């Protein structure tokens, strides 16, 4: 088999840049996307023979089309798509502007769908491929002060699950990768903070936003170990649809599952008896 071709979005820093390094170290081709021309040379310096830097903005369809044409012309195949480009907007839902909400979803949700639509024709033709959606533990559990970000990642989680079910039979494998806190720029310069001025949110949204800001740069998660896990997933015959990353992610998911189950069972007596009875269904024909 020829070298696998990867398309990785958001490669100027963080997970994207570290994953490019791993892919090149494995002798595979990494097409990494950046948004500034001067970042191309920096990215390609990792390995000029195996790393290709391109300008791509997931909000701009014309740049996505250019990337598709380049892949068709130079490689003729696409084996792995990593939907890594994204950012976090923090702030109380009430105090986050409509414009910022739309931007958050356009990047984190619609941008990923645009990339998926780029990748699928290649992968359907090959009857093989991997799609990794870098979501978040915030895509499985809502937190005060990050509600809009939560919403975007919850959406991507659902899209990824559905896509896995739609494409598994033709050899396309989809995994939602759910990092906990990692030492990247997510909570630093990459984040958008919508400060809270409403007193009622002082002990909820504002407090959690401040704790996120304070831990930036001191997170327990190692980005290098994270991207090695991402690479390993693409080598498995039957990769999972969900891959949490880091101990905090597994701890939080465990708590969330227990809370969810308890809540569902507690109110089953109200929610479950809302179907037609067997007798009513018989009468309705």
BALOBA-1460 file (C-alpha; in Angstrom, 3 decimals):
// residues 285
<rec num="1" residu="x" x="0.000" y="0.000" z="0.000"/>
<rec num="2" residu="x" x="1.195" y="3.514" z="-0.766"/>
<rec num="3" residu="x" x="1.803" y="5.983" z="2.036"/>
<rec num="4" residu="x" x="-1.365" y="7.078" z="3.756"/>
<rec num="5" residu="x" x="-2.421" y="10.652" z="3.094"/>
<rec num="6" residu="x" x="-3.679" y="12.683" z="6.052"/>
<rec num="7" residu="x" x="-5.556" y="15.977" z="6.019"/>
<rec num="8" residu="x" x="-5.311" y="17.706" z="9.389"/>
<rec num="9" residu="x" x="-6.974" y="21.044" z="10.072"/>
<rec num="10" residu="x" x="-5.743" y="23.655" z="12.522"/>
<rec num="11" residu="x" x="-2.011" y="22.957" z="12.410"/>
<rec num="12" residu="x" x="-0.449" y="26.243" z="13.448"/>
<rec num="13" residu="x" x="-0.187" y="25.086" z="17.090"/>
<rec num="14" residu="x" x="-1.450" y="22.498" z="19.550"/>
<rec num="15" residu="x" x="-2.779" y="19.077" z="18.629"/>
<rec num="16" residu="x" x="-2.669" y="19.776" z="14.900"/>
<rec num="17" residu="x" x="1.011" y="20.658" z="14.763"/>
<rec num="18" residu="x" x="2.011" y="17.785" z="17.059"/>
<rec num="19" residu="x" x="0.003" y="15.310" z="14.994"/>
<rec num="20" residu="x" x="1.722" y="16.459" z="11.802"/>
<rec num="21" residu="x" x="5.043" y="15.588" z="13.465"/>
<rec num="22" residu="x" x="3.856" y="12.102" z="14.416"/>
<rec num="23" residu="x" x="2.434" y="11.359" z="10.969"/>
<rec num="24" residu="x" x="5.703" y="12.412" z="9.302"/>
<rec num="25" residu="x" x="7.735" y="10.365" z="11.789"/>
<rec num="26" residu="x" x="5.684" y="7.332" z="10.756"/>
<rec num="27" residu="x" x="6.627" y="7.955" z="7.122"/>
<rec num="28" residu="x" x="3.168" y="9.065" z="6.034"/>
<rec num="29" residu="x" x="2.024" y="12.194" z="4.219"/>
<rec num="30" residu="x" x="0.555" y="15.017" z="6.286"/>
<rec num="31" residu="x" x="-1.365" y="17.843" z="4.643"/>
<rec num="32" residu="x" x="-1.694" y="20.431" z="7.368"/>
<rec num="33" residu="x" x="-3.936" y="23.470" z="7.159"/>
<rec num="34" residu="x" x="-3.064" y="26.920" z="8.462"/>
<rec num="35" residu="x" x="-4.661" y="30.330" z="7.973"/>
<rec num="36" residu="x" x="-1.587" y="32.495" z="7.433"/>
<rec num="37" residu="x" x="0.848" y="32.231" z="4.543"/>
<rec num="38" residu="x" x="3.918" y="32.639" z="6.744"/>
<rec num="39" residu="x" x="2.892" y="29.564" z="8.743"/>
<rec num="40" residu="x" x="3.305" y="27.261" z="5.735"/>
<rec num="41" residu="x" x="7.106" y="27.303" z="5.777"/>
<rec num="42" residu="x" x="7.136" y="26.733" z="9.531"/>
<rec num="43" residu="x" x="4.923" y="23.689" z="9.160"/>
<rec num="44" residu="x" x="6.757" y="22.211" z="6.184"/>
<rec num="45" residu="x" x="10.103" y="22.575" z="7.974"/>
<rec num="46" residu="x" x="9.013" y="19.588" z="10.104"/>
<rec num="47" residu="x" x="9.688" y="17.342" z="7.106"/>
<rec num="48" residu="x" x="9.749" y="18.968" z="3.625"/>
<rec num="49" residu="x" x="9.280" y="15.609" z="1.891"/>
<rec num="50" residu="x" x="6.231" y="14.441" z="3.813"/>
<rec num="51" residu="x" x="4.547" y="17.594" z="5.110"/>
<rec num="52" residu="x" x="2.485" y="19.870" z="2.865"/>
<rec num="53" residu="x" x="1.158" y="23.102" z="4.322"/>
<rec num="54" residu="x" x="-1.884" y="24.741" z="2.762"/>
<rec num="55" residu="x" x="-4.051" y="27.762" z="3.461"/>
<rec num="56" residu="x" x="-7.526" y="26.680" z="4.519"/>
<rec num="57" residu="x" x="-10.249" y="28.379" z="6.529"/>
<rec num="58" residu="x" x="-13.088" y="26.019" z="7.438"/>
<rec num="59" residu="x" x="-15.490" y="28.966" z="7.152"/>
<rec num="60" residu="x" x="-14.537" y="29.590" z="3.516"/>
<rec num="61" residu="x" x="-15.748" y="27.080" z="0.956"/>
<rec num="62" residu="x" x="-13.388" y="28.354" z="-1.745"/>
<rec num="63" residu="x" x="-10.319" y="27.397" z="0.317"/>
<rec num="64" residu="x" x="-11.833" y="23.971" z="0.981"/>
<rec num="65" residu="x" x="-12.409" y="23.469" z="-2.744"/>
<rec num="66" residu="x" x="-8.798" y="24.427" z="-3.458"/>
<rec num="67" residu="x" x="-7.645" y="21.815" z="-0.946"/>
<rec num="68" residu="x" x="-9.799" y="19.182" z="-2.610"/>
<rec num="69" residu="x" x="-8.337" y="19.969" z="-6.019"/>
<rec num="70" residu="x" x="-4.796" y="19.784" z="-4.642"/>
<rec num="71" residu="x" x="-5.448" y="16.363" z="-3.100"/>
<rec num="72" residu="x" x="-6.949" y="15.065" z="-6.342"/>
<rec num="73" residu="x" x="-4.052" y="16.349" z="-8.419"/>
<rec num="74" residu="x" x="-1.076" y="15.516" z="-6.201"/>
<rec num="75" residu="x" x="-2.170" y="12.441" z="-4.265"/>
<rec num="76" residu="x" x="-5.343" y="10.987" z="-5.746"/>
<rec num="77" residu="x" x="-6.463" y="9.659" z="-2.385"/>
<rec num="78" residu="x" x="-7.261" y="10.683" z="1.181"/>
<rec num="79" residu="x" x="-6.926" y="8.173" z="3.985"/>
<rec num="80" residu="x" x="-7.373" y="10.153" z="7.193"/>
<rec num="81" residu="x" x="-9.234" y="13.387" z="7.936"/>
<rec num="82" residu="x" x="-8.663" y="15.007" z="11.315"/>
<rec num="83" residu="x" x="-11.202" y="17.703" z="12.140"/>
<rec num="84" residu="x" x="-9.027" y="19.580" z="14.598"/>
<rec num="85" residu="x" x="-9.655" y="23.240" z="13.715"/>
<rec num="86" residu="x" x="-11.880" y="24.902" z="16.274"/>
<rec num="87" residu="x" x="-11.936" y="27.198" z="19.255"/>
<rec num="88" residu="x" x="-13.822" y="27.811" z="22.473"/>
<rec num="89" residu="x" x="-16.083" y="30.704" z="23.252"/>
<rec num="90" residu="x" x="-16.620" y="31.199" z="26.977"/>
<rec num="91" residu="x" x="-19.307" y="33.227" z="28.697"/>
<rec num="92" residu="x" x="-22.843" y="32.986" z="30.078"/>
<rec num="93" residu="x" x="-25.328" y="32.030" z="27.384"/>
<rec num="94" residu="x" x="-27.394" y="35.139" z="28.063"/>
<rec num="95" residu="x" x="-24.373" y="37.403" z="27.612"/>
<rec num="96" residu="x" x="-22.963" y="35.818" z="24.461"/>
<rec num="97" residu="x" x="-23.852" y="37.745" z="21.322"/>
<rec num="98" residu="x" x="-25.790" y="36.233" z="18.425"/>
<rec num="99" residu="x" x="-22.825" y="36.982" z="16.182"/>
<rec num="100" residu="x" x="-20.432" y="35.052" z="18.426"/>
<rec num="101" residu="x" x="-22.826" y="32.113" z="18.727"/>
<rec num="102" residu="x" x="-23.091" y="31.867" z="14.954"/>
<rec num="103" residu="x" x="-19.306" y="32.077" z="14.571"/>
<rec num="104" residu="x" x="-18.789" y="29.339" z="17.163"/>
<rec num="105" residu="x" x="-21.117" y="26.969" z="15.340"/>
<rec num="106" residu="x" x="-19.801" y="27.914" z="11.907"/>
<rec num="107" residu="x" x="-16.256" y="26.950" z="12.885"/>
<rec num="108" residu="x" x="-16.843" y="24.026" z="15.245"/>
<rec num="109" residu="x" x="-19.815" y="22.400" z="13.508"/>
<rec num="110" residu="x" x="-20.411" y="23.582" z="9.951"/>
<rec num="111" residu="x" x="-16.672" y="23.831" z="9.285"/>
<rec num="112" residu="x" x="-16.221" y="20.200" z="10.285"/>
<rec num="113" residu="x" x="-19.145" y="19.118" z="8.119"/>
<rec num="114" residu="x" x="-17.612" y="20.957" z="5.165"/>
<rec num="115" residu="x" x="-14.391" y="18.999" z="5.679"/>
<rec num="116" residu="x" x="-16.274" y="15.718" z="6.024"/>
<rec num="117" residu="x" x="-17.967" y="16.406" z="2.691"/>
<rec num="118" residu="x" x="-14.545" y="16.999" z="1.155"/>
<rec num="119" residu="x" x="-13.224" y="13.685" z="2.466"/>
<rec num="120" residu="x" x="-16.117" y="11.299" z="1.856"/>
<rec num="121" residu="x" x="-15.959" y="11.069" z="-1.953"/>
<rec num="122" residu="x" x="-12.298" y="9.988" z="-1.734"/>
<rec num="123" residu="x" x="-13.009" y="7.479" z="1.010"/>
<rec num="124" residu="x" x="-16.142" y="6.045" z="-0.622"/>
<rec num="125" residu="x" x="-14.169" y="5.425" z="-3.799"/>
<rec num="126" residu="x" x="-11.392" y="3.721" z="-1.837"/>
<rec num="127" residu="x" x="-13.822" y="1.857" z="0.442"/>
<rec num="128" residu="x" x="-11.570" y="2.868" z="3.325"/>
<rec num="129" residu="x" x="-10.619" y="5.771" z="5.531"/>
<rec num="130" residu="x" x="-10.637" y="7.255" z="9.007"/>
<rec num="131" residu="x" x="-12.311" y="10.437" z="10.186"/>
<rec num="132" residu="x" x="-11.318" y="11.811" z="13.580"/>
<rec num="133" residu="x" x="-13.475" y="14.587" z="15.003"/>
<rec num="134" residu="x" x="-11.688" y="16.373" z="17.822"/>
<rec num="135" residu="x" x="-14.625" y="17.164" z="20.043"/>
<rec num="136" residu="x" x="-14.179" y="17.519" z="23.821"/>
<rec num="137" residu="x" x="-15.316" y="16.219" z="27.153"/>
<rec num="138" residu="x" x="-17.456" y="19.366" z="26.854"/>
<rec num="139" residu="x" x="-19.307" y="17.555" z="24.069"/>
<rec num="140" residu="x" x="-20.607" y="15.032" z="26.599"/>
<rec num="141" residu="x" x="-21.249" y="17.215" z="29.623"/>
<rec num="142" residu="x" x="-22.491" y="20.797" z="29.955"/>
<rec num="143" residu="x" x="-20.625" y="23.246" z="32.184"/>
<rec num="144" residu="x" x="-21.494" y="26.782" z="33.323"/>
<rec num="145" residu="x" x="-19.739" y="29.471" z="31.335"/>
<rec num="146" residu="x" x="-19.109" y="27.300" z="28.277"/>
<rec num="147" residu="x" x="-22.673" y="26.588" z="27.170"/>
<rec num="148" residu="x" x="-22.286" y="27.744" z="23.579"/>
<rec num="149" residu="x" x="-19.053" y="25.795" z="23.190"/>
<rec num="150" residu="x" x="-20.824" y="22.813" z="24.784"/>
<rec num="151" residu="x" x="-23.572" y="23.136" z="22.202"/>
<rec num="152" residu="x" x="-21.147" y="23.101" z="19.282"/>
<rec num="153" residu="x" x="-19.326" y="20.041" z="20.558"/>
<rec num="154" residu="x" x="-22.561" y="18.203" z="21.466"/>
<rec num="155" residu="x" x="-23.616" y="18.799" z="17.848"/>
<rec num="156" residu="x" x="-20.369" y="17.408" z="16.456"/>
<rec num="157" residu="x" x="-20.683" y="14.367" z="18.725"/>
<rec num="158" residu="x" x="-24.087" y="13.567" z="17.239"/>
<rec num="159" residu="x" x="-22.888" y="14.114" z="13.688"/>
<rec num="160" residu="x" x="-19.917" y="11.837" z="14.281"/>
<rec num="161" residu="x" x="-22.052" y="9.064" z="15.761"/>
<rec num="162" residu="x" x="-24.490" y="9.199" z="12.854"/>
<rec num="163" residu="x" x="-21.698" y="9.303" z="10.284"/>
<rec num="164" residu="x" x="-20.080" y="6.237" z="11.850"/>
<rec num="165" residu="x" x="-23.367" y="4.352" z="11.425"/>
<rec num="166" residu="x" x="-23.785" y="5.567" z="7.833"/>
<rec num="167" residu="x" x="-20.315" y="4.627" z="6.622"/>
<rec num="168" residu="x" x="-19.063" y="1.695" z="8.689"/>
<rec num="169" residu="x" x="-20.218" y="-0.865" z="6.116"/>
<rec num="170" residu="x" x="-18.028" y="0.662" z="3.393"/>
<rec num="171" residu="x" x="-14.859" y="0.721" z="5.462"/>
<rec num="172" residu="x" x="-14.967" y="4.334" z="6.651"/>
<rec num="173" residu="x" x="-14.308" y="4.531" z="10.383"/>
<rec num="174" residu="x" x="-15.336" y="7.543" z="12.452"/>
<rec num="175" residu="x" x="-14.073" y="8.374" z="15.926"/>
<rec num="176" residu="x" x="-15.030" y="11.284" z="18.151"/>
<rec num="177" residu="x" x="-11.913" y="12.139" z="20.164"/>
<rec num="178" residu="x" x="-12.848" y="13.752" z="23.498"/>
<rec num="179" residu="x" x="-9.918" y="15.461" z="25.233"/>
<rec num="180" residu="x" x="-10.080" y="16.678" z="28.783"/>
<rec num="181" residu="x" x="-7.755" y="19.528" z="29.832"/>
<rec num="182" residu="x" x="-4.553" y="19.518" z="27.776"/>
<rec num="183" residu="x" x="-1.631" y="21.903" z="27.722"/>
<rec num="184" residu="x" x="-2.555" y="23.655" z="24.481"/>
<rec num="185" residu="x" x="-3.689" y="27.209" z="23.700"/>
<rec num="186" residu="x" x="-7.378" y="26.285" z="23.970"/>
<rec num="187" residu="x" x="-7.997" y="28.262" z="27.175"/>
<rec num="188" residu="x" x="-5.428" y="30.915" z="26.335"/>
<rec num="189" residu="x" x="-5.031" y="32.952" z="23.180"/>
<rec num="190" residu="x" x="-7.274" y="30.619" z="21.147"/>
<rec num="191" residu="x" x="-10.301" y="31.214" z="23.363"/>
<rec num="192" residu="x" x="-12.860" y="34.007" z="23.186"/>
<rec num="193" residu="x" x="-13.969" y="35.276" z="26.591"/>
<rec num="194" residu="x" x="-17.343" y="36.997" z="26.849"/>
<rec num="195" residu="x" x="-17.070" y="38.534" z="30.296"/>
<rec num="196" residu="x" x="-20.047" y="38.361" z="32.635"/>
<rec num="197" residu="x" x="-21.591" y="41.520" z="34.105"/>
<rec num="198" residu="x" x="-24.721" y="39.926" z="35.525"/>
<rec num="199" residu="x" x="-24.566" y="39.349" z="39.271"/>
<rec num="200" residu="x" x="-26.633" y="36.152" z="39.159"/>
<rec num="201" residu="x" x="-23.910" y="34.386" z="37.156"/>
<rec num="202" residu="x" x="-21.069" y="35.328" z="39.489"/>
<rec num="203" residu="x" x="-20.982" y="31.950" z="41.266"/>
<rec num="204" residu="x" x="-21.733" y="29.801" z="38.214"/>
<rec num="205" residu="x" x="-20.589" y="30.901" z="34.756"/>
<rec num="206" residu="x" x="-18.128" y="33.589" z="35.843"/>
<rec num="207" residu="x" x="-16.561" y="31.366" z="38.500"/>
<rec num="208" residu="x" x="-15.996" y="28.481" z="36.103"/>
<rec num="209" residu="x" x="-14.615" y="30.784" z="33.401"/>
<rec num="210" residu="x" x="-12.068" y="32.124" z="35.869"/>
<rec num="211" residu="x" x="-10.991" y="28.636" z="36.918"/>
<rec num="212" residu="x" x="-10.493" y="27.685" z="33.269"/>
<rec num="213" residu="x" x="-8.432" y="30.803" z="32.663"/>
<rec num="214" residu="x" x="-6.281" y="30.167" z="35.746"/>
<rec num="215" residu="x" x="-5.389" y="26.599" z="34.802"/>
<rec num="216" residu="x" x="-4.318" y="27.530" z="31.238"/>
<rec num="217" residu="x" x="-0.736" y="26.435" z="30.709"/>
<rec num="218" residu="x" x="-0.787" y="24.067" z="33.677"/>
<rec num="219" residu="x" x="-3.187" y="21.391" z="32.456"/>
<rec num="220" residu="x" x="-2.357" y="17.764" z="33.233"/>
<rec num="221" residu="x" x="-2.772" y="16.558" z="29.634"/>
<rec num="222" residu="x" x="0.297" y="16.049" z="27.414"/>
<rec num="223" residu="x" x="-0.467" y="16.974" z="23.773"/>
<rec num="224" residu="x" x="2.251" y="14.647" z="22.445"/>
<rec num="225" residu="x" x="0.780" y="11.629" z="24.191"/>
<rec num="226" residu="x" x="-2.657" y="12.703" z="22.963"/>
<rec num="227" residu="x" x="-1.701" y="12.775" z="19.293"/>
<rec num="228" residu="x" x="0.062" y="9.421" z="19.578"/>
<rec num="229" residu="x" x="-3.238" y="8.011" z="20.820"/>
<rec num="230" residu="x" x="-5.015" y="9.621" z="17.858"/>
<rec num="231" residu="x" x="-2.535" y="8.021" z="15.454"/>
<rec num="232" residu="x" x="-2.928" y="4.610" z="17.088"/>
<rec num="233" residu="x" x="-6.696" y="4.729" z="16.668"/>
<rec num="234" residu="x" x="-6.291" y="4.948" z="12.889"/>
<rec num="235" residu="x" x="-4.306" y="1.686" z="12.854"/>
<rec num="236" residu="x" x="-7.051" y="-0.379" z="14.501"/>
<rec num="237" residu="x" x="-9.304" y="-2.721" z="12.581"/>
<rec num="238" residu="x" x="-12.300" y="-1.701" z="14.697"/>
<rec num="239" residu="x" x="-11.661" y="1.682" z="16.294"/>
<rec num="240" residu="x" x="-14.156" y="3.058" z="18.818"/>
<rec num="241" residu="x" x="-16.691" y="5.732" z="17.984"/>
<rec num="242" residu="x" x="-15.661" y="7.520" z="21.191"/>
<rec num="243" residu="x" x="-12.144" y="8.019" z="22.568"/>
<rec num="244" residu="x" x="-11.824" y="10.167" z="25.700"/>
<rec num="245" residu="x" x="-8.297" y="11.432" z="26.341"/>
<rec num="246" residu="x" x="-6.772" y="11.833" z="29.783"/>
<rec num="247" residu="x" x="-7.730" y="10.814" z="33.326"/>
<rec num="248" residu="x" x="-9.933" y="13.885" z="33.954"/>
<rec num="249" residu="x" x="-12.018" y="13.025" z="30.890"/>
<rec num="250" residu="x" x="-12.607" y="9.447" z="32.054"/>
<rec num="251" residu="x" x="-13.432" y="10.614" z="35.585"/>
<rec num="252" residu="x" x="-15.903" y="13.238" z="34.344"/>
<rec num="253" residu="x" x="-17.606" y="10.788" z="31.975"/>
<rec num="254" residu="x" x="-17.989" y="8.266" z="34.790"/>
<rec num="255" residu="x" x="-19.647" y="10.871" z="37.004"/>
<rec num="256" residu="x" x="-21.860" y="12.075" z="34.163"/>
<rec num="257" residu="x" x="-23.068" y="8.575" z="33.270"/>
<rec num="258" residu="x" x="-23.966" y="7.850" z="36.883"/>
<rec num="259" residu="x" x="-25.809" y="11.159" z="37.254"/>
<rec num="260" residu="x" x="-27.624" y="10.651" z="33.966"/>
<rec num="261" residu="x" x="-28.790" y="7.157" z="34.878"/>
<rec num="262" residu="x" x="-29.955" y="8.277" z="38.326"/>
<rec num="263" residu="x" x="-31.914" y="11.200" z="36.918"/>
<rec num="264" residu="x" x="-33.568" y="9.108" z="34.210"/>
<rec num="265" residu="x" x="-34.660" y="6.459" z="36.675"/>
<rec num="266" residu="x" x="-35.879" y="8.999" z="39.232"/>
<rec num="267" residu="x" x="-38.402" y="10.491" z="36.838"/>
<rec num="268" residu="x" x="-39.255" y="7.387" z="34.804"/>
<rec num="269" residu="x" x="-42.714" y="7.337" z="36.393"/>
<rec num="270" residu="x" x="-43.481" y="10.688" z="34.724"/>
<rec num="271" residu="x" x="-41.791" y="10.271" z="31.365"/>
<rec num="272" residu="x" x="-42.437" y="6.642" z="30.455"/>
<rec num="273" residu="x" x="-46.267" y="6.462" z="30.613"/>
<rec num="274" residu="x" x="-46.705" y="8.851" z="27.683"/>
<rec num="275" residu="x" x="-47.260" y="6.258" z="24.937"/>
<rec num="276" residu="x" x="-50.643" y="5.084" z="23.727"/>
<rec num="277" residu="x" x="-51.765" y="1.992" z="25.625"/>
<rec num="278" residu="x" x="-52.066" y="-1.327" z="23.820"/>
<rec num="279" residu="x" x="-55.833" y="-1.033" z="24.037"/>
<rec num="280" residu="x" x="-55.801" y="2.455" z="22.515"/>
<rec num="281" residu="x" x="-53.527" y="1.324" z="19.683"/>
<rec num="282" residu="x" x="-55.902" y="-1.553" z="18.904"/>
<rec num="283" residu="x" x="-58.873" y="0.830" z="18.807"/>
<rec num="284" residu="x" x="-56.951" y="3.170" z="16.488"/>
<rec num="285" residu="x" x="-56.332" y="0.321" z="14.083"/>
